[in-house]
């Protein structure tokens, strides 16, 4: 890209640096298959207990009257009913994402899971980290993001990544999220470029003053209207 040198390269994960198949065909099924045994064994762990309390709060705030009821006092089996309901609807629940991250941690550390990334990610991250900052912003938890890049097919990429952001920063479709990330990274929004395969996320980033790039990868859903966002098919030359 020409013009003012960018200080922050902020990237979505699914469909941008990693194939959609990684999440849909590997990570989600792995979490679903291991959720019940994980909760049965770890429900008393302080981190898991905190996630379940948050899950209870989210359940109370849920607007869908058809949701399964959950309260910590009802036990982990009731939590499973609500978690499966959330997963079936691909809901961006912070508690769900945190619990999934804990399950994936075991899978990555055992070698059952590997962080599959696109071929151009390593060279791009190395290039960007040398003259700016690389940041990751995903609906998956920060813990899950870190695992993905620490146990990637290219080895440990975490030394190249300056910061991670998830839904605790704000929803990816909210303008304020991108302004908050730029501030955290010590940059003006205009010095931050956001890469994503989702146009609505790019719209929010652009409204916050960020530069945007629409990433089109094999396996992604077709984009009918890029709404003025520059489209790229790889990170080469950026």
Number of C-alpha atoms within 10 A of each C-alpha: 7 6 5 8 11 19 22 27 22 27 22 23 22 21 23 24 24 19 20 18 15 17 18 12 11 15 20 16 12 18 19 15 11 14 19 15 10 18 21 12 10 14 18 12 11 10 13 18 17 16 19 24 16 18 23 20 15 16 19 13 9 12 9 8 7 8 14 16 15 24 18 17 9 10 14 20 14 15 22 17 14 20 22 15 15 16 16 9 9 10 13 14 19 19 21 22 22 21 26 23 23 19 21 24 19 14 18 18 13 10 10 10 20 23 23 19 21 17 14 12 18 17 11 17 20 15 14 18 18 11 12 17 20 24 23 22 25 19 23 23 25 21 19 24 21 20 25 26 21 19 20 19 16 16 13 15 19 16 11 18 19 15 17 19 22 21 18 11 15 16 17 21 16 16 20 16 22 29 22 16 24 23 12 11 19 12 17 17 24 18 18 28 22 24 26 25 26 22 21 15 21 27 20 21 26 20 15 19 19 23 21 25 22 23 24 19 19 10 10 16 12 10 12 7 8 16 12 11 16 11 15 15 12 17 17 10 6 10
